[in-house]
Amino acid sequence: MGDFAPTLTCSTLSSLSLSATPVQNQIRIQFGRPTFRNVDFAESLTDGSALPTVVRYDVRVCLTELSERVFLSSMNASVEEKERKSRRSMCVFSKVFDSDDVFSTKEIRYTITDLEIDTCYTVGVRSMDATGVWCDWVMREVFTPPVAPSNVALYRASPHVASLQWQPIGPRGVYRYCVECYYVADPATGNKKSAPEWREVDQVELHVCGFRLSGPFSRLRCRVRSIRTDCLNRPASEHSYSEYSPTVSVSEGSPPVGVEQLQVAVLSRNSATIEWTSSHANTKKTSFKVYLSSKGGHLTLVSTEQHSVVVLRDLLPMTEYVTEIVAQNNNGISHNNPRIRFTTKAENDSTTTYYEEGMPSLGSVALPGEKDKSSRLIPAPPSKSAKGSTRSSRMSNLLKPESSGSSFAADGPVRSSSRNFSEQRPRSSRTHTIQKSISKPRPSTTTGRDAEGSARTSRLY
């Protein structure tokens, strides 16, 4: 037994210890030396030089949907070498480490960056012994957290009820929002240096949350974070949550009203000009955030305009886009915003179409209250019988809007321009109007549930 010096093979390798932690668009992986089976080191090995050695470590990260093709184990080294290049082309990260380079300590820590947020990845690690044989993959499935909620605003719904609103994330999945708050210490009696004691007030799947006040409204501070709930096949951990939104305090004014008469005024294969009209109820300091999405993806903030026109450039030919204009001022953002859907011209079509009154619209508008089946912003909450359903907030039901607002994520760079629209047209003296059918939003109907909520609200207040 004293002359026994084992080599690392798949028959002696038990497993690698692997952990993967998502942090926004990064994954921090950590793995250690493999453990061995069928070897009694106490009896067979006399010194450290006789320990089994690992020659290489192969680390790969890919989208989970491609994991079955990426993490295939082949016991034949020549076959493995031929297939390695094609498999690595499907990876977002692939690297082979020499054991001497990475294991001066008992384990290696490595951070993989520039990943997509709100995406499921599979991390795999395997070892190769001195004979050139790769052992089985050790894999972990990791879900990068979603983006933090944006445009958070806090309002006074009544003398005793606060309303917190934010922009929903998007149509990619089902999200739950965790709302936390604390009260700033009284400057006259409190300790200004003490850390705030945040407490959770509710978890909702809407983009609005109402709750009763337990202290002075002027000293209330709130924040919110998000987590995706429809793809977790394991209990949610702290790492699955997004970062917190910026802390907000009360806004005494009123948020702006959504835009009107949203219209595609000019359309070509690589650009589109969007026009709208600001509501008369908005102040002169109102700006407009332009969001754009393509192919059913997330709405991306591409521009912030001070005027009611934007030119979207570098669009793809024959591609469907959705644009949403969100009004913003110092008191918050508009909600229930209409969106317009349009399709750019074909690649072989070099013409440019200008909208004229009486001609068919260049885009279709989804007015507030109407369902946009191909791009839902707020998924329906799970049924009461669904496992792991979140608790609902009575105040949130009372403050629930008729339709969802806008969403935010990354879908690709698109250049926008806010040049004077009259410069874009060959006949600048012409006045281009918008179809009357679009300029008149449909009157919203009050359902029995809304009427019941209004009655409950009046009784509560």
C-alpha positions in Angstrom: 0.0 0.0 0.0 2.9 2.4 0.6 3.8 2.4 -3.1 0.3 3.3 -4.1 0.2 6.7 -5.9 -3.3 7.2 -7.4 -4.0 9.4 -10.4 -7.2 11.4 -10.7 -9.7 9.6 -12.9 -13.5 9.7 -13.2 -13.6 6.6 -11.1 -11.9 8.4 -8.2 -13.4 11.9 -8.6 -16.5 12.4 -6.5 -17.4 16.1 -7.2 -16.2 19.7 -7.2 -17.6 22.1 -4.7 -19.2 24.9 -6.8 -21.2 27.9 -5.7 -22.5 30.7 -8.0 -24.0 34.0 -6.7 -25.7 36.5 -9.0 -25.1 40.2 -8.4 -27.0 42.3 -10.9 -25.3 41.6 -14.3 -22.5 39.6 -12.7 -22.1 36.0 -11.4 -19.5 35.3 -8.7 -18.4 31.7 -8.9 -16.3 29.8 -6.4 -15.1 26.2 -6.6 -12.6 24.2 -4.7 -10.4 21.1 -5.1 -12.3 18.0 -5.9 -13.0 15.3 -3.4 -12.1 11.6 -4.1 -13.7 8.3 -3.4 -12.4 4.8 -3.2 -9.0 6.1 -1.9 -7.9 5.8 1.7 -5.4 8.6 1.9 -4.5 7.9 5.5 -3.2 4.5 4.7 -2.0 4.8 1.1 -0.4 8.3 1.0 2.7 9.3 3.0 3.2 12.9 1.9 1.6 15.7 -0.1 3.5 14.8 -3.3 1.5 11.6 -3.7 -1.9 13.4 -3.7 -3.9 13.0 -6.9 -3.4 16.1 -9.1 -5.8 17.9 -11.4 -4.2 19.2 -14.6 -6.9 21.6 -15.8 -10.3 23.1 -14.9 -12.8 24.0 -17.5 -15.4 26.7 -16.6 -18.3 27.6 -18.8 -21.3 29.9 -18.5 -24.2 29.7 -21.0 -27.9 30.5 -21.3 -29.8 27.7 -19.5 -31.8 27.0 -22.7 -28.4 26.0 -24.4 -27.1 24.0 -21.4 -27.9 20.6 -22.8 -25.8 21.3 -25.9 -22.9 23.0 -24.1 -22.4 20.6 -21.1 -21.9 17.4 -23.0 -19.2 15.1 -21.6 -17.1 13.0 -23.9 -14.6 10.5 -22.5 -12.7 10.5 -25.8 -10.1 13.4 -25.7 -9.8 13.7 -29.5 -13.6 14.0 -29.9 -13.8 16.4 -27.0 -11.2 18.6 -28.6 -13.0 18.8 -32.0 -16.3 19.7 -30.4 -15.0 22.1 -27.8 -14.8 25.1 -30.2 -18.4 24.8 -31.5 -19.7 24.4 -27.9 -17.8 27.4 -26.6 -19.3 29.6 -29.3 -22.6 29.1 -27.5 -21.1 30.2 -24.2 -21.1 33.7 -22.8 -18.0 32.7 -20.8 -15.5 29.9 -21.4 -12.1 29.5 -19.9 -9.7 26.6 -19.1 -7.5 27.1 -16.1 -4.3 25.3 -15.3 -4.4 24.0 -11.8 -1.0 25.5 -11.0 -2.2 28.9 -11.9 -5.5 28.9 -9.9 -5.0 26.6 -7.0 -2.2 28.2 -5.0 -5.0 28.3 -2.4 -7.7 25.7 -1.7 -10.3 27.4 -3.9 -10.8 29.9 -6.7 -13.1 32.9 -6.9 -13.9 34.3 -10.2 -16.4 37.0 -11.3 -18.1 36.8 -14.7 -19.3 40.3 -15.8 -21.3 41.9 -18.6 -24.2 39.5 -18.4 -27.8 40.2 -19.1 -30.0 41.1 -16.2 -33.1 39.1 -15.5 -31.7 36.1 -17.3 -31.2 32.4 -16.4 -27.7 31.1 -16.8 -26.1 27.7 -16.1 -22.5 27.6 -14.7 -20.5 24.5 -15.2 -17.1 23.4 -13.9 -15.2 20.1 -14.6 -11.7 18.7 -14.0 -9.2 16.8 -16.2 -6.7 14.3 -14.8 -3.1 13.6 -15.8 -4.2 11.1 -18.4 -6.3 13.7 -20.3 -9.7 12.4 -19.2 -12.4 15.0 -18.4 -14.7 14.2 -15.5 -18.4 15.0 -15.3 -19.7 18.5 -15.2 -20.8 20.1 -11.9 -23.5 22.6 -12.8 -25.5 25.3 -11.0 -28.4 27.3 -12.4 -28.3 31.0 -11.6 -30.9 33.7 -12.3 -29.5 37.2 -12.5 -31.7 39.7 -10.7 -34.0 42.1 -12.5 -33.4 45.8 -12.8 -34.4 48.0 -9.8 -37.7 49.8 -10.0 -37.4 53.3 -11.4 -39.3 56.6 -11.2 -40.5 55.9 -7.6 -42.8 58.6 -6.2 -44.5 58.9 -2.9 -47.9 60.7 -2.5 -50.5 61.4 0.1 -53.6 59.4 -0.8 -55.5 60.6 2.3 -54.6 62.1 5.7 -53.8 58.6 7.0 -52.8 56.7 3.8 -49.7 56.9 1.7 -49.4 55.8 -2.0 -46.1 54.7 -3.5 -45.9 54.4 -7.3 -43.1 53.3 -9.6 -42.5 52.1 -13.2 -43.1 48.4 -13.7 -40.2 46.4 -15.0 -41.6 44.9 -18.2 -43.4 42.1 -19.9 -40.6 39.4 -19.7 -42.0 37.7 -16.6 -44.0 38.0 -13.4 -42.5 40.2 -10.7 -43.1 40.9 -7.1 -42.2 44.2 -5.5 -41.1 44.5 -1.9 -41.9 47.9 -0.4 -39.9 49.1 2.7 -40.1 52.4 4.7 -38.8 54.1 7.7 -39.3 57.4 9.5 -36.6 60.0 9.8 -35.8 60.8 13.5 -37.1 64.0 14.9 -34.2 66.6 14.5 -35.0 68.0 18.0 -34.9 64.7 19.9 -33.6 61.9 17.6 -30.1 60.8 16.8 -29.2 62.0 13.4 -26.3 59.6 13.1 -28.3 56.4 13.8 -28.8 54.1 10.9 -32.4 53.9 9.5 -34.5 50.9 10.6 -36.1 49.8 7.4 -39.2 47.7 7.7 -41.2 45.9 5.1 -44.8 47.2 4.6 -46.0 45.1 1.8 -45.2 42.8 -1.2 -47.3 43.4 -4.3 -47.4 42.5 -8.0 -48.8 45.9 -9.1 -46.8 49.1 -9.6 -48.6 50.9 -6.8 -48.8 50.2 -3.1 -50.9 51.9 -0.5 -50.4 51.7 3.3 -51.4 53.4 6.5 -49.2 55.9 8.1 -47.7 55.2 11.5 -45.8 58.4 11.9 -45.5 62.0 10.5 -45.8 62.0 6.7 -43.1 64.6 6.3 -40.5 62.2 7.8 -41.6 59.1 5.8 -39.0 57.6 3.5 -39.6 54.7 1.1 -37.8 52.4 -1.3 -38.7 49.3 -3.3 -36.9 46.4 -4.9 -38.1 43.6 -7.3 -37.8 39.9 -7.7 -38.9 37.6 -10.6 -41.3 34.9 -9.4 -42.3 32.9 -12.4 -39.0 31.2 -13.1 -37.7 30.3 -9.7 -37.7 26.5 -9.2 -36.1 27.0 -5.8 -36.8 29.2 -2.8 -36.0 32.9 -3.5 -32.8 34.0 -1.8 -31.6 37.5 -1.0 -29.4 37.4 -4.1 -32.4 37.0 -6.3 -33.7 40.5 -5.5 -32.8 43.6 -7.5 -31.0 46.5 -6.0 -33.1 49.0 -4.1 -34.6 52.0 -5.8 -33.4 55.4 -4.7 -35.0 56.4 -1.4 -37.9 58.9 -1.9 -39.8 61.3 0.3 -43.3 62.8 0.0 -44.2 64.8 -3.1 -46.9 67.4 -2.3 -47.7 68.2 -5.9 -49.6 66.2 -8.5 -47.9 64.0 -11.1 -48.3 65.0 -14.7 -51.1 63.8 -17.0 -50.2 61.4 -19.9 -49.7 62.6 -23.4 -52.5 62.9 -26.0 -52.8 62.5 -29.8 -49.8 60.1 -30.0 -49.0 59.6 -33.7 -46.4 58.3 -36.2 -45.9 61.3 -38.4 -43.1 60.1 -40.7 -42.1 56.5 -41.4 -39.3 54.9 -43.4 -37.3 51.7 -43.3 -34.7 53.0 -40.8 -36.4 55.9 -38.9 -39.7 57.1 -37.5 -40.9 60.5 -36.3 -43.3 60.4 -33.3 -45.5 63.3 -32.4 -47.8 63.9 -29.4 -49.6 66.7 -27.5 -49.0 67.5 -23.9 -52.1 67.8 -21.7 -53.2 71.3 -20.8 -53.1 70.2 -17.1 -49.3 69.8 -17.2 -46.9 72.6 -16.3 -44.4 74.1 -18.6 -41.6 72.2 -16.8 -42.9 68.9 -18.0 -40.4 66.7 -19.9 -41.1 63.6 -21.9 -39.3 60.2 -21.6 -39.3 58.2 -24.8 -39.3 54.4 -24.4 -38.9 52.0 -27.3 -39.0 48.2 -27.7 -38.7 45.8 -30.6 -39.7 42.2 -31.1 -41.7 42.0 -27.9 -38.7 43.0 -25.7 -38.4 45.4 -22.8 -39.2 49.1 -23.3 -35.9 51.0 -23.3 -35.4 54.6 -22.4 -33.9 56.1 -25.6 -34.4 59.8 -25.1 -35.7 62.6 -22.9 -37.4 65.4 -24.8 -38.5 68.9 -23.9 -40.8 69.2 -26.9 -43.6 67.0 -28.2 -41.7 65.4 -31.1 -38.9 62.8 -31.4 -37.1 61.3 -34.4 -36.1 57.6 -33.9 -33.1 56.6 -36.0 -31.1 53.5 -36.7 -34.2 51.3 -36.7 -34.2 47.9 -38.3 -36.2 47.4 -41.6 -39.4 45.5 -41.5 -39.4 45.3 -37.7 -42.3 46.0 -35.3 -41.6 48.6 -32.6 -43.6 49.9 -29.6 -43.1 53.4 -28.4 -44.4 54.9 -25.1 -44.1 58.5 -24.0 -44.0 59.2 -20.3 -44.5 62.7 -19.0 -42.4 63.7 -16.0 -42.1 66.7 -13.7 -40.8 67.3 -10.2 -43.9 65.6 -8.7 -43.4 62.3 -10.5 -44.4 60.6 -13.8 -47.6 60.0 -15.7 -49.3 56.7 -15.5 -51.7 54.8 -17.8 -49.8 56.1 -20.8 -50.9 55.3 -24.3 -48.5 53.4 -26.5 -48.2 53.3 -30.3 -47.1 50.3 -32.3 -45.6 50.6 -35.8 -43.7 48.5 -38.3 -40.8 50.0 -40.3 -40.7 49.6 -44.1 -39.1 46.7 -45.9 -35.3 46.9 -46.6 -35.8 47.3 -50.4 -38.3 50.2 -49.9 -36.4 53.5 -49.8 -39.5 55.7 -49.8 -40.7 57.9 -46.9 -44.3 58.2 -45.9 -45.7 61.4 -44.3 -49.0 61.2 -42.4 -51.8 63.2 -43.9 -55.3 63.7 -42.5 -57.7 61.2 -44.0 -55.1 58.6 -44.8 -54.6 55.4 -42.8 -52.7 55.8 -39.6 -49.0 54.8 -39.7 -49.3 53.1 -36.3 -51.9 51.7 -33.9 -52.5 53.3 -30.5 -53.4 51.4 -27.4 -55.4 53.8 -25.3 -55.5 53.7 -21.4 -57.6 50.8 -20.3 -57.2 48.8 -23.4 -55.3 45.5 -23.3 -52.1 45.2 -25.4 -51.9 41.4 -25.7 -48.5 41.3 -27.3 -46.7 43.5 -24.7 -48.2 43.1 -21.3 -46.6 45.3 -18.7 -48.2 44.0 -15.6 -48.8 40.3 -15.4 -52.0 39.1 -13.7 -51.4 38.2 -10.0 -51.4 34.4 -9.3 -54.6 32.8 -8.2 -55.2 32.2 -4.5 -54.7 28.5 -5.0 -51.3 29.0 -6.5 -48.5 27.8 -4.4 -46.3 30.5 -2.9 -48.7 33.3 -3.8 -48.0 36.6 -2.2 -50.2 38.3 0.3 -52.3 41.1 -1.2 -52.6 44.6 0.2 -56.0 46.0 0.9 -54.7 49.5 0.4 -53.1 48.5 -2.9 -56.4 47.2 -4.2 -58.0 50.5 -3.3 -55.3 52.4 -5.1 -55.0 50.1 -8.1 -55.1 52.0 -11.4 -57.1 50.9 -14.4 -54.1 49.9 -16.5 -50.4 49.6 -16.1 -47.8 52.1 -16.9 -44.5 51.8 -18.7 -41.6 49.4 -18.3 -37.9 49.7 -18.5 -35.0 47.4 -19.6 -32.3 47.1 -22.2 -33.1 46.0 -25.7 -30.5 47.7 -27.9 -29.2 51.1 -28.8 -31.4 53.4 -30.9 -30.5 56.9 -31.7 -33.1 59.6 -31.3 -33.3 63.2 -32.4 -35.4 66.1 -31.1 -34.8 68.3 -34.1 -37.7 70.6 -35.1 -40.2 68.5 -37.0 -40.7 71.2 -39.6 -37.1 70.5 -40.7 -37.9 66.9 -41.4 -40.6 67.5 -44.0 -40.2 68.7 -47.6 -43.3 70.9 -47.2 -42.8 72.6 -43.9 -45.7 75.0 -44.4 -48.2 72.2 -44.3 -50.0 71.5 -41.0 -50.3 67.8 -40.4 -53.1 66.9 -38.1 -53.9 63.7 -36.3 -56.9 61.5 -36.9 -59.8 62.5 -34.7 -60.4 58.9 -33.8 -57.1 58.8 -32.1 -57.2 62.2 -30.5 -60.3 61.3 -28.6 -59.5 58.7 -25.9 -62.2 56.3 -25.1 -64.2 57.0 -21.9 -63.2 54.5 -19.2 -65.9 52.4 -17.8 -66.3 51.7 -14.2 -66.6 48.0 -13.4 -68.3 46.6 -10.4 -65.0 45.9 -8.7 -63.9 49.6 -9.2 -67.2 50.8 -7.8 -66.8 48.6 -4.8 -63.3 49.8 -4.3 -64.5 53.4 -4.4 -67.1 52.7 -1.8 -64.6 51.0 0.4 -62.3 54.0 0.0 -64.9 56.5 1.0 -65.8 54.5 4.1 -62.1 54.1 5.1 -61.3 57.8 4.7 
